[in-house]
Amino acid sequence: MAFKPKDAIDAARDIVQNAVERSSDIVENAGHIIKGDIAGGVGDIVHNSIDIATYAAERTKEVFTDDED
């Protein structure tokens, strides 16, 4: 199937929305670091960052391969 620019725009919008939603979790986790839970806060920040990257990669793959599994 051919590349559709509208699908790319929709995917970009989804990726940004996901990142913004998860960034609030990252800010909350930074608060945990400030309160002294360094290991827990950093671990959660890393986890949220990986989730953001994974979602972006999967969504991009869908656009370029037309794979919506």
PQR file of N, CA, C, O and H, with PARSE charges and radii, in Angstrom:
ATOM      1  N   MET A   1       0.834  -1.177   0.000 -0.4000 1.5000
ATOM      2  CA  MET A   1       0.000   0.000   0.000 -0.0000 2.0000
ATOM      3  C   MET A   1       0.883   1.246   0.000  0.5500 1.7000
ATOM      4  O   MET A   1       1.974   1.233   0.570 -0.5500 1.4000
ATOM      5  N   ALA A   2       0.429   2.296  -0.622 -0.4000 1.5000
ATOM      6  CA  ALA A   2       1.197   3.524  -0.751 -0.0000 2.0000
ATOM      7  C   ALA A   2       1.207   4.325   0.550  0.5500 1.7000
ATOM      8  O   ALA A   2       0.303   4.219   1.379 -0.5500 1.4000
ATOM      9  H   ALA A   2      -0.458   2.306  -1.085  0.4000 1.0000
ATOM     10  N   PHE A   3       2.245   5.119   0.697 -0.4000 1.5000
ATOM     11  CA  PHE A   3       2.389   6.018   1.837 -0.0000 2.0000
ATOM     12  C   PHE A   3       1.334   7.116   1.762  0.5500 1.7000
ATOM     13  O   PHE A   3       1.163   7.751   0.721 -0.5500 1.4000
ATOM     14  H   PHE A   3       2.980   5.205   0.024  0.4000 1.0000
ATOM     15  N   LYS A   4       0.635   7.335   2.861 -0.4000 1.5000
ATOM     16  CA  LYS A   4      -0.388   8.380   2.899 -0.0000 2.0000
ATOM     17  C   LYS A   4       0.045   9.480   3.865  0.5500 1.7000
ATOM     18  O   LYS A   4       0.224   9.222   5.056 -0.5500 1.4000
ATOM     19  H   LYS A   4       0.774   6.820   3.706  0.4000 1.0000
ATOM     20  N   PRO A   5       0.214  10.703   3.363 -0.5600 1.5000
ATOM     21  CA  PRO A   5       0.630  11.809   4.239  0.2800 2.0000
ATOM     22  C   PRO A   5      -0.320  12.029   5.420  0.5500 1.7000
ATOM     23  O   PRO A   5       0.127  12.367   6.516 -0.5500 1.4000
ATOM     24  N   LYS A   6      -1.619  11.842   5.206 -0.4000 1.5000
ATOM     25  CA  LYS A   6      -2.578  12.029   6.299 -0.0000 2.0000
ATOM     26  C   LYS A   6      -2.307  11.043   7.428  0.5500 1.7000
ATOM     27  O   LYS A   6      -2.417  11.397   8.601 -0.5500 1.4000
ATOM     28  H   LYS A   6      -1.982  11.567   4.315  0.4000 1.0000
ATOM     29  N   ASP A   7      -1.951   9.803   7.080 -0.4000 1.5000
ATOM     30  CA  ASP A   7      -1.623   8.813   8.105 -0.0000 2.0000
ATOM     31  C   ASP A   7      -0.382   9.228   8.883  0.5500 1.7000
ATOM     32  O   ASP A   7      -0.303   9.023  10.094 -0.5500 1.4000
ATOM     33  H   ASP A   7      -1.861   9.515   6.126  0.4000 1.0000
ATOM     34  N   ALA A   8       0.581   9.808   8.189 -0.4000 1.5000
ATOM     35  CA  ALA A   8       1.800  10.270   8.857 -0.0000 2.0000
ATOM     36  C   ALA A   8       1.490  11.404   9.832  0.5500 1.7000
ATOM     37  O   ALA A   8       2.021  11.437  10.943 -0.5500 1.4000
ATOM     38  H   ALA A   8       0.517   9.975   7.205  0.4000 1.0000
ATOM     39  N   ILE A   9       0.631  12.328   9.414 -0.4000 1.5000
ATOM     40  CA  ILE A   9       0.244  13.435  10.293 -0.0000 2.0000
ATOM     41  C   ILE A   9      -0.515  12.903  11.505  0.5500 1.7000
ATOM     42  O   ILE A   9      -0.266  13.341  12.628 -0.5500 1.4000
ATOM     43  H   ILE A   9       0.200  12.301   8.512  0.4000 1.0000
ATOM     44  N   ASP A  10      -1.427  11.974  11.293 -0.4000 1.5000
ATOM     45  CA  ASP A  10      -2.177  11.372  12.401 -0.0000 2.0000
ATOM     46  C   ASP A  10      -1.245  10.650  13.371  0.5500 1.7000
ATOM     47  O   ASP A  10      -1.409  10.741  14.588 -0.5500 1.4000
ATOM     48  H   ASP A  10      -1.630  11.619  10.381  0.4000 1.0000
ATOM     49  N   ALA A  11      -0.274   9.939  12.823 -0.4000 1.5000
ATOM     50  CA  ALA A  11       0.686   9.222  13.669 -0.0000 2.0000
ATOM     51  C   ALA A  11       1.523  10.203  14.476  0.5500 1.7000
ATOM     52  O   ALA A  11       1.757   9.990  15.666 -0.5500 1.4000
ATOM     53  H   ALA A  11      -0.142   9.865  11.835  0.4000 1.0000
ATOM     54  N   ALA A  12       1.972  11.269  13.839 -0.4000 1.5000
ATOM     55  CA  ALA A  12       2.760  12.281  14.552 -0.0000 2.0000
ATOM     56  C   ALA A  12       1.941  12.892  15.681  0.5500 1.7000
ATOM     57  O   ALA A  12       2.454  13.118  16.777 -0.5500 1.4000
ATOM     58  H   ALA A  12       1.781  11.442  12.873  0.4000 1.0000
ATOM     59  N   ARG A  13       0.685  13.155  15.413 -0.4000 1.5000
ATOM     60  CA  ARG A  13      -0.204  13.708  16.444 -0.0000 2.0000
ATOM     61  C   ARG A  13      -0.346  12.730  17.612  0.5500 1.7000
ATOM     62  O   ARG A  13      -0.296  13.135  18.773 -0.5500 1.4000
ATOM     63  H   ARG A  13       0.268  12.971  14.523  0.4000 1.0000
ATOM     64  N   ASP A  14      -0.522  11.452  17.305 -0.4000 1.5000
ATOM     65  CA  ASP A  14      -0.639  10.427  18.347 -0.0000 2.0000
ATOM     66  C   ASP A  14       0.641  10.315  19.171  0.5500 1.7000
ATOM     67  O   ASP A  14       0.597  10.180  20.394 -0.5500 1.4000
ATOM     68  H   ASP A  14      -0.563  11.123  16.361  0.4000 1.0000
ATOM     69  N   ILE A  15       1.769  10.371  18.491 -0.4000 1.5000
ATOM     70  CA  ILE A  15       3.058  10.263  19.179 -0.0000 2.0000
ATOM     71  C   ILE A  15       3.259  11.435  20.137  0.5500 1.7000
ATOM     72  O   ILE A  15       3.686  11.249  21.277 -0.5500 1.4000
ATOM     73  H   ILE A  15       1.805  10.481  17.498  0.4000 1.0000
ATOM     74  N   VAL A  16       2.954  12.621  19.673 -0.4000 1.5000
ATOM     75  CA  VAL A  16       3.107  13.810  20.521 -0.0000 2.0000
ATOM     76  C   VAL A  16       2.143  13.750  21.698  0.5500 1.7000
ATOM     77  O   VAL A  16       2.531  14.060  22.825 -0.5500 1.4000
ATOM     78  H   VAL A  16       2.608  12.771  18.747  0.4000 1.0000
ATOM     79  N   GLN A  17       0.910  13.361  21.464 -0.4000 1.5000
ATOM     80  CA  GLN A  17      -0.068  13.273  22.546 -0.0000 2.0000
ATOM     81  C   GLN A  17       0.403  12.265  23.602  0.5500 1.7000
ATOM     82  O   GLN A  17       0.315  12.536  24.799 -0.5500 1.4000
ATOM     83  H   GLN A  17       0.595  13.109  20.549  0.4000 1.0000
ATOM     84  N   ASN A  18       0.890  11.133  23.170 -0.4000 1.5000
ATOM     85  CA  ASN A  18       1.397  10.124  24.098 -0.0000 2.0000
ATOM     86  C   ASN A  18       2.573  10.665  24.903  0.5500 1.7000
ATOM     87  O   ASN A  18       2.648  10.461  26.115 -0.5500 1.4000
ATOM     88  H   ASN A  18       0.962  10.913  22.197  0.4000 1.0000
ATOM     89  N   ALA A  19       3.482  11.349  24.236 -0.4000 1.5000
ATOM     90  CA  ALA A  19       4.651  11.895  24.924 -0.0000 2.0000
ATOM     91  C   ALA A  19       4.255  12.946  25.957  0.5500 1.7000
ATOM     92  O   ALA A  19       4.817  12.980  27.051 -0.5500 1.4000
ATOM     93  H   ALA A  19       3.422  11.515  23.252  0.4000 1.0000
ATOM     94  N   VAL A  20       3.308  13.789  25.626 -0.4000 1.5000
ATOM     95  CA  VAL A  20       2.853  14.819  26.564 -0.0000 2.0000
ATOM     96  C   VAL A  20       2.189  14.176  27.784  0.5500 1.7000
ATOM     97  O   VAL A  20       2.430  14.592  28.917 -0.5500 1.4000
ATOM     98  H   VAL A  20       2.850  13.762  24.737  0.4000 1.0000
ATOM     99  N   GLU A  21       1.359  13.169  27.548 -0.4000 1.5000
ATOM    100  CA  GLU A  21       0.704  12.491  28.666 -0.0000 2.0000
ATOM    101  C   GLU A  21       1.732  11.831  29.581  0.5500 1.7000
ATOM    102  O   GLU A  21       1.627  11.916  30.804 -0.5500 1.4000
ATOM    103  H   GLU A  21       1.163  12.831  26.628  0.4000 1.0000
ATOM    104  N   ARG A  22       2.707  11.185  28.997 -0.4000 1.5000
ATOM    105  CA  ARG A  22       3.722  10.501  29.814 -0.0000 2.0000
ATOM    106  C   ARG A  22       4.692  11.485  30.458  0.5500 1.7000
ATOM    107  O   ARG A  22       5.283  11.177  31.494 -0.5500 1.4000
ATOM    108  H   ARG A  22       2.793  11.116  28.003  0.4000 1.0000
ATOM    109  N   SER A  23       4.864  12.649  29.869 -0.4000 1.5000
ATOM    110  CA  SER A  23       5.780  13.624  30.470 -0.0000 2.0000
ATOM    111  C   SER A  23       5.267  14.095  31.824  0.5500 1.7000
ATOM    112  O   SER A  23       6.065  14.450  32.692 -0.5500 1.4000
ATOM    113  H   SER A  23       4.385  12.899  29.028  0.4000 1.0000
ATOM    114  N   SER A  24       3.958  14.106  32.019 -0.4000 1.5000
ATOM    115  CA  SER A  24       3.431  14.470  33.343 -0.0000 2.0000
ATOM    116  C   SER A  24       3.843  13.427  34.374  0.5500 1.7000
ATOM    117  O   SER A  24       4.090  13.767  35.531 -0.5500 1.4000
ATOM    118  H   SER A  24       3.311  13.818  31.314  0.4000 1.0000
ATOM    119  N   ASP A  25       3.918  12.161  33.968 -0.4000 1.5000
ATOM    120  CA  ASP A  25       4.411  11.117  34.870 -0.0000 2.0000
ATOM    121  C   ASP A  25       5.886  11.334  35.188  0.5500 1.7000
ATOM    122  O   ASP A  25       6.322  11.117  36.318 -0.5500 1.4000
ATOM    123  H   ASP A  25       3.717  11.885  33.029  0.4000 1.0000
ATOM    124  N   ILE A  26       6.646  11.760  34.196 -0.4000 1.5000
ATOM    125  CA  ILE A  26       8.066  12.011  34.408 -0.0000 2.0000
ATOM    126  C   ILE A  26       8.262  13.148  35.403  0.5500 1.7000
ATOM    127  O   ILE A  26       9.140  13.075  36.262 -0.5500 1.4000
ATOM    128  H   ILE A  26       6.292  11.937  33.278  0.4000 1.0000
ATOM    129  N   VAL A  27       7.455  14.194  35.294 -0.4000 1.5000
ATOM    130  CA  VAL A  27       7.538  15.310  36.241 -0.0000 2.0000
ATOM    131  C   VAL A  27       7.193  14.827  37.650  0.5500 1.7000
ATOM    132  O   VAL A  27       7.849  15.209  38.619 -0.5500 1.4000
ATOM    133  H   VAL A  27       6.742  14.254  34.596  0.4000 1.0000
ATOM    134  N   GLU A  28       6.177  13.999  37.759 -0.4000 1.5000
ATOM    135  CA  GLU A  28       5.805  13.440  39.057 -0.0000 2.0000
ATOM    136  C   GLU A  28       6.955  12.607  39.630  0.5500 1.7000
ATOM    137  O   GLU A  28       7.242  12.674  40.825 -0.5500 1.4000
ATOM    138  H   GLU A  28       5.644  13.689  36.972  0.4000 1.0000
ATOM    139  N   ASN A  29       7.604  11.827  38.773 -0.4000 1.5000
ATOM    140  CA  ASN A  29       8.731  11.016  39.224 -0.0000 2.0000
ATOM    141  C   ASN A  29       9.909  11.879  39.657  0.5500 1.7000
ATOM    142  O   ASN A  29      10.646  11.504  40.568 -0.5500 1.4000
ATOM    143  H   ASN A  29       7.370  11.772  37.802  0.4000 1.0000
ATOM    144  N   ALA A  30      10.092  13.016  39.023 -0.4000 1.5000
ATOM    145  CA  ALA A  30      11.140  13.947  39.449 -0.0000 2.0000
ATOM    146  C   ALA A  30      10.850  14.435  40.865  0.5500 1.7000
ATOM    147  O   ALA A  30      11.769  14.658  41.653 -0.5500 1.4000
ATOM    148  H   ALA A  30       9.493  13.320  38.282  0.4000 1.0000
ATOM    149  N   GLY A  31       9.579  14.598  41.181 -0.4000 1.5000
ATOM    150  CA  GLY A  31       9.191  14.968  42.545 -0.0000 2.0000
ATOM    151  C   GLY A  31       9.593  13.904  43.545  0.5500 1.7000
ATOM    152  O   GLY A  31       9.990  14.223  44.665 -0.5500 1.4000
ATOM    153  H   GLY A  31       8.832  14.418  40.541  0.4000 1.0000
ATOM    154  N   HIS A  32       9.496  12.648  43.155 -0.4000 1.5000
ATOM    155  CA  HIS A  32       9.920  11.557  44.033 -0.0000 2.0000
ATOM    156  C   HIS A  32      11.430  11.636  44.287  0.5500 1.7000
ATOM    157  O   HIS A  32      11.895  11.363  45.394 -0.5500 1.4000
ATOM    158  H   HIS A  32       9.174  12.389  42.245  0.4000 1.0000
ATOM    159  N   ILE A  33      12.174  12.004  43.270 -0.4000 1.5000
ATOM    160  CA  ILE A  33      13.630  12.150  43.431 -0.0000 2.0000
ATOM    161  C   ILE A  33      13.929  13.262  44.429  0.5500 1.7000
ATOM    162  O   ILE A  33      14.774  13.106  45.310 -0.5500 1.4000
ATOM    163  H   ILE A  33      11.796  12.225  42.371  0.4000 1.0000
ATOM    164  N   ILE A  34      13.235  14.379  44.284 -0.4000 1.5000
ATOM    165  CA  ILE A  34      13.450  15.508  45.181 -0.0000 2.0000
ATOM    166  C   ILE A  34      13.120  15.132  46.624  0.5500 1.7000
ATOM    167  O   ILE A  34      13.765  15.610  47.558 -0.5500 1.4000
ATOM    168  H   ILE A  34      12.548  14.506  43.568  0.4000 1.0000
ATOM    169  N   LYS A  35      12.118  14.277  46.801 -0.4000 1.5000
ATOM    170  CA  LYS A  35      11.719  13.844  48.147 -0.0000 2.0000
ATOM    171  C   LYS A  35      12.632  12.767  48.712  0.5500 1.7000
ATOM    172  O   LYS A  35      12.481  12.374  49.869 -0.5500 1.4000
ATOM    173  H   LYS A  35      11.595  13.889  46.043  0.4000 1.0000
ATOM    174  N   GLY A  36      13.582  12.284  47.908 -0.4000 1.5000
ATOM    175  CA  GLY A  36      14.554  11.342  48.418 -0.0000 2.0000
ATOM    176  C   GLY A  36      14.500   9.946  47.829  0.5500 1.7000
ATOM    177  O   GLY A  36      15.415   9.152  48.050 -0.5500 1.4000
ATOM    178  H   GLY A  36      13.704  12.603  46.969  0.4000 1.0000
ATOM    179  N   ASP A  37      13.469   9.631  47.096 -0.4000 1.5000
ATOM    180  CA  ASP A  37      13.379   8.297  46.480 -0.0000 2.0000
ATOM    181  C   ASP A  37      14.085   8.327  45.129  0.5500 1.7000
ATOM    182  O   ASP A  37      13.450   8.292  44.074 -0.5500 1.4000
ATOM    183  H   ASP A  37      12.726  10.275  46.916  0.4000 1.0000
ATOM    184  N   ILE A  38      15.403   8.394  45.186 -0.4000 1.5000
ATOM    185  CA  ILE A  38      16.194   8.566  43.966 -0.0000 2.0000
ATOM    186  C   ILE A  38      16.087   7.345  43.061  0.5500 1.7000
ATOM    187  O   ILE A  38      15.815   7.478  41.868 -0.5500 1.4000
ATOM    188  H   ILE A  38      15.918   8.423  46.042  0.4000 1.0000
ATOM    189  N   ALA A  39      16.296   6.167  43.617 -0.4000 1.5000
ATOM    190  CA  ALA A  39      16.274   4.954  42.797 -0.0000 2.0000
ATOM    191  C   ALA A  39      14.901   4.740  42.161  0.5500 1.7000
ATOM    192  O   ALA A  39      14.804   4.441  40.971 -0.5500 1.4000
ATOM    193  H   ALA A  39      16.516   6.059  44.586  0.4000 1.0000
ATOM    194  N   GLY A  40      13.862   4.892  42.942 -0.4000 1.5000
ATOM    195  CA  GLY A  40      12.506   4.704  42.417 -0.0000 2.0000
ATOM    196  C   GLY A  40      12.144   5.741  41.372  0.5500 1.7000
ATOM    197  O   GLY A  40      11.571   5.417  40.333 -0.5500 1.4000
ATOM    198  H   GLY A  40      13.941   5.135  43.909  0.4000 1.0000
ATOM    199  N   GLY A  41      12.487   7.007  41.658 -0.4000 1.5000
ATOM    200  CA  GLY A  41      12.172   8.083  40.727 -0.0000 2.0000
ATOM    201  C   GLY A  41      12.900   7.943  39.409  0.5500 1.7000
ATOM    202  O   GLY A  41      12.307   8.103  38.343 -0.5500 1.4000
ATOM    203  H   GLY A  41      12.953   7.271  42.503  0.4000 1.0000
ATOM    204  N   VAL A  42      14.199   7.641  39.482 -0.4000 1.5000
ATOM    205  CA  VAL A  42      14.991   7.488  38.259 -0.0000 2.0000
ATOM    206  C   VAL A  42      14.520   6.272  37.471  0.5500 1.7000
ATOM    207  O   VAL A  42      14.405   6.324  36.247 -0.5500 1.4000
ATOM    208  H   VAL A  42      14.681   7.512  40.349  0.4000 1.0000
ATOM    209  N   GLY A  43      14.249   5.183  38.173 -0.4000 1.5000
ATOM    210  CA  GLY A  43      13.760   3.977  37.500 -0.0000 2.0000
ATOM    211  C   GLY A  43      12.459   4.223  36.753  0.5500 1.7000
ATOM    212  O   GLY A  43      12.275   3.759  35.628 -0.5500 1.4000
ATOM    213  H   GLY A  43      14.341   5.141  39.168  0.4000 1.0000
ATOM    214  N   ASP A  44      11.556   4.961  37.399 -0.4000 1.5000
ATOM    215  CA  ASP A  44      10.274   5.269  36.754 -0.0000 2.0000
ATOM    216  C   ASP A  44      10.444   6.211  35.564  0.5500 1.7000
ATOM    217  O   ASP A  44       9.752   6.075  34.555 -0.5500 1.4000
ATOM    218  H   ASP A  44      11.705   5.338  38.313  0.4000 1.0000
ATOM    219  N   ILE A  45      11.368   7.169  35.685 -0.4000 1.5000
ATOM    220  CA  ILE A  45      11.638   8.077  34.566 -0.0000 2.0000
ATOM    221  C   ILE A  45      12.168   7.288  33.371  0.5500 1.7000
ATOM    222  O   ILE A  45      11.741   7.506  32.237 -0.5500 1.4000
ATOM    223  H   ILE A  45      11.930   7.280  36.505  0.4000 1.0000
ATOM    224  N   VAL A  46      13.086   6.386  33.628 -0.4000 1.5000
ATOM    225  CA  VAL A  46      13.636   5.558  32.547 -0.0000 2.0000
ATOM    226  C   VAL A  46      12.522   4.716  31.920  0.5500 1.7000
ATOM    227  O   VAL A  46      12.432   4.605  30.698 -0.5500 1.4000
ATOM    228  H   VAL A  46      13.433   6.210  34.549  0.4000 1.0000
ATOM    229  N   HIS A  47      11.684   4.132  32.760 -0.4000 1.5000
ATOM    230  CA  HIS A  47      10.577   3.301  32.259 -0.0000 2.0000
ATOM    231  C   HIS A  47       9.634   4.128  31.371  0.5500 1.7000
ATOM    232  O   HIS A  47       9.252   3.688  30.287 -0.5500 1.4000
ATOM    233  H   HIS A  47      11.757   4.223  33.753  0.4000 1.0000
ATOM    234  N   ASN A  48       9.263   5.328  31.839 -0.4000 1.5000
ATOM    235  CA  ASN A  48       8.375   6.176  31.045 -0.0000 2.0000
ATOM    236  C   ASN A  48       9.035   6.610  29.742  0.5500 1.7000
ATOM    237  O   ASN A  48       8.371   6.690  28.709 -0.5500 1.4000
ATOM    238  H   ASN A  48       9.574   5.685  32.720  0.4000 1.0000
ATOM    239  N   SER A  49      10.323   6.888  29.780 -0.4000 1.5000
ATOM    240  CA  SER A  49      11.037   7.297  28.569 -0.0000 2.0000
ATOM    241  C   SER A  49      11.077   6.169  27.551  0.5500 1.7000
ATOM    242  O   SER A  49      10.912   6.397  26.353 -0.5500 1.4000
ATOM    243  H   SER A  49      10.862   6.824  30.619  0.4000 1.0000
ATOM    244  N   ILE A  50      11.295   4.960  28.030 -0.4000 1.5000
ATOM    245  CA  ILE A  50      11.300   3.799  27.133 -0.0000 2.0000
ATOM    246  C   ILE A  50       9.911   3.585  26.539  0.5500 1.7000
ATOM    247  O   ILE A  50       9.783   3.251  25.361 -0.5500 1.4000
ATOM    248  H   ILE A  50      11.429   4.774  29.003  0.4000 1.0000
ATOM    249  N   ASP A  51       8.871   3.777  27.350 -0.4000 1.5000
ATOM    250  CA  ASP A  51       7.500   3.647  26.843 -0.0000 2.0000
ATOM    251  C   ASP A  51       7.219   4.666  25.741  0.5500 1.7000
ATOM    252  O   ASP A  51       6.578   4.336  24.743 -0.5500 1.4000
ATOM    253  H   ASP A  51       8.975   4.048  28.306  0.4000 1.0000
ATOM    254  N   ILE A  52       7.693   5.897  25.912 -0.4000 1.5000
ATOM    255  CA  ILE A  52       7.504   6.937  24.902 -0.0000 2.0000
ATOM    256  C   ILE A  52       8.194   6.523  23.599  0.5500 1.7000
ATOM    257  O   ILE A  52       7.601   6.600  22.523 -0.5500 1.4000
ATOM    258  H   ILE A  52       8.214   6.165  26.723  0.4000 1.0000
ATOM    259  N   ALA A  53       9.441   6.087  23.707 -0.4000 1.5000
ATOM    260  CA  ALA A  53      10.207   5.696  22.521 -0.0000 2.0000
ATOM    261  C   ALA A  53       9.591   4.481  21.828  0.5500 1.7000
ATOM    262  O   ALA A  53       9.525   4.428  20.600 -0.5500 1.4000
ATOM    263  H   ALA A  53       9.923   6.024  24.581  0.4000 1.0000
ATOM    264  N   THR A  54       9.145   3.511  22.617 -0.4000 1.5000
ATOM    265  CA  THR A  54       8.535   2.308  22.051 -0.0000 2.0000
ATOM    266  C   THR A  54       7.260   2.647  21.297  0.5500 1.7000
ATOM    267  O   THR A  54       7.038   2.158  20.189 -0.5500 1.4000
ATOM    268  H   THR A  54       9.199   3.554  23.614  0.4000 1.0000
ATOM    269  N   TYR A  55       6.426   3.483  21.898 -0.4000 1.5000
ATOM    270  CA  TYR A  55       5.177   3.871  21.230 -0.0000 2.0000
ATOM    271  C   TYR A  55       5.481   4.604  19.922  0.5500 1.7000
ATOM    272  O   TYR A  55       4.839   4.356  18.901 -0.5500 1.4000
ATOM    273  H   TYR A  55       6.606   3.880  22.798  0.4000 1.0000
ATOM    274  N   ALA A  56       6.457   5.502  19.960 -0.4000 1.5000
ATOM    275  CA  ALA A  56       6.806   6.260  18.758 -0.0000 2.0000
ATOM    276  C   ALA A  56       7.307   5.327  17.653  0.5500 1.7000
ATOM    277  O   ALA A  56       6.934   5.479  16.490 -0.5500 1.4000
ATOM    278  H   ALA A  56       6.978   5.703  20.789  0.4000 1.0000
ATOM    279  N   ALA A  57       8.146   4.371  18.018 -0.4000 1.5000
ATOM    280  CA  ALA A  57       8.678   3.440  17.020 -0.0000 2.0000
ATOM    281  C   ALA A  57       7.574   2.567  16.437  0.5500 1.7000
ATOM    282  O   ALA A  57       7.524   2.352  15.226 -0.5500 1.4000
ATOM    283  H   ALA A  57       8.449   4.248  18.963  0.4000 1.0000
ATOM    284  N   GLU A  58       6.691   2.063  17.294 -0.4000 1.5000
ATOM    285  CA  GLU A  58       5.602   1.207  16.804 -0.0000 2.0000
ATOM    286  C   GLU A  58       4.653   1.980  15.900  0.5500 1.7000
ATOM    287  O   GLU A  58       4.221   1.474  14.865 -0.5500 1.4000
ATOM    288  H   GLU A  58       6.732   2.238  18.278  0.4000 1.0000
ATOM    289  N   ARG A  59       4.335   3.195  16.291 -0.4000 1.5000
ATOM    290  CA  ARG A  59       3.400   4.007  15.500 -0.0000 2.0000
ATOM    291  C   ARG A  59       4.013   4.368  14.147  0.5500 1.7000
ATOM    292  O   ARG A  59       3.327   4.366  13.124 -0.5500 1.4000
ATOM    293  H   ARG A  59       4.686   3.606  17.132  0.4000 1.0000
ATOM    294  N   THR A  60       5.297   4.675  14.153 -0.4000 1.5000
ATOM    295  CA  THR A  60       5.992   4.986  12.903 -0.0000 2.0000
ATOM    296  C   THR A  60       6.022   3.767  11.994  0.5500 1.7000
ATOM    297  O   THR A  60       5.822   3.880  10.784 -0.5500 1.4000
ATOM    298  H   THR A  60       5.854   4.676  14.983  0.4000 1.0000
ATOM    299  N   LYS A  61       6.272   2.614  12.574 -0.4000 1.5000
ATOM    300  CA  LYS A  61       6.284   1.371  11.792 -0.0000 2.0000
ATOM    301  C   LYS A  61       4.929   1.143  11.125  0.5500 1.7000
ATOM    302  O   LYS A  61       4.862   0.724   9.970 -0.5500 1.4000
ATOM    303  H   LYS A  61       6.435   2.522  13.556  0.4000 1.0000
ATOM    304  N   GLU A  62       3.852   1.421  11.856 -0.4000 1.5000
ATOM    305  CA  GLU A  62       2.515   1.257  11.293 -0.0000 2.0000
ATOM    306  C   GLU A  62       2.326   2.100  10.043  0.5500 1.7000
ATOM    307  O   GLU A  62       1.735   1.648   9.062 -0.5500 1.4000
ATOM    308  H   GLU A  62       3.906   1.761  12.795  0.4000 1.0000
ATOM    309  N   VAL A  63       2.829   3.329  10.084 -0.4000 1.5000
ATOM    310  CA  VAL A  63       2.652   4.247   8.956 -0.0000 2.0000
ATOM    311  C   VAL A  63       3.410   3.739   7.720  0.5500 1.7000
ATOM    312  O   VAL A  63       2.881   3.754   6.608 -0.5500 1.4000
ATOM    313  H   VAL A  63       3.308   3.696  10.881  0.4000 1.0000
ATOM    314  N   PHE A  64       4.633   3.297   7.928 -0.4000 1.5000
ATOM    315  CA  PHE A  64       5.476   2.922   6.794 -0.0000 2.0000
ATOM    316  C   PHE A  64       5.272   1.498   6.302  0.5500 1.7000
ATOM    317  O   PHE A  64       5.650   1.180   5.175 -0.5500 1.4000
ATOM    318  H   PHE A  64       5.063   3.285   8.831  0.4000 1.0000
ATOM    319  N   THR A  65       4.679   0.627   7.128 -0.4000 1.5000
ATOM    320  CA  THR A  65       4.482  -0.754   6.710 -0.0000 2.0000
ATOM    321  C   THR A  65       3.008  -1.109   6.592  0.5500 1.7000
ATOM    322  O   THR A  65       2.663  -2.213   6.172 -0.5500 1.4000
ATOM    323  H   THR A  65       4.372   0.885   8.044  0.4000 1.0000
ATOM    324  N   ASP A  66       2.142  -0.178   6.959 -0.4000 1.5000
ATOM    325  CA  ASP A  66       0.700  -0.401   6.967 -0.0000 2.0000
ATOM    326  C   ASP A  66       0.356  -1.607   7.840  0.5500 1.7000
ATOM    327  O   ASP A  66      -0.529  -2.398   7.515 -0.5500 1.4000
ATOM    328  H   ASP A  66       2.422   0.719   7.300  0.4000 1.0000
ATOM    329  N   ASP A  67       1.077  -1.726   8.954 -0.4000 1.5000
ATOM    330  CA  ASP A  67       0.910  -2.837   9.882 -0.0000 2.0000
ATOM    331  C   ASP A  67       0.261  -2.302  11.153  0.5500 1.7000
ATOM    332  O   ASP A  67       0.884  -1.541  11.894 -0.5500 1.4000
ATOM    333  H   ASP A  67       1.796  -1.083   9.218  0.4000 1.0000
ATOM    334  N   GLU A  68      -0.983  -2.692  11.411 -0.4000 1.5000
ATOM    335  CA  GLU A  68      -1.711  -2.176  12.558 -0.0000 2.0000
ATOM    336  C   GLU A  68      -2.020  -3.269  13.561  0.5500 1.7000
ATOM    337  O   GLU A  68      -3.131  -3.327  14.088 -0.5500 1.4000
ATOM    338  H   GLU A  68      -1.489  -3.310  10.809  0.4000 1.0000
ATOM    339  N   ASP A  69      -1.046  -4.145  13.838 -0.4000 1.5000
ATOM    340  CA  ASP A  69      -1.236  -5.208  14.814 -0.0000 2.0000
ATOM    341  C   ASP A  69      -1.166  -4.707  16.220  0.5500 1.7000
ATOM    342  O   ASP A  69      -1.308  -5.488  17.161 -0.5500 1.4000
ATOM    343  H   ASP A  69      -0.143  -4.097  13.410  0.4000 1.0000
TER
END
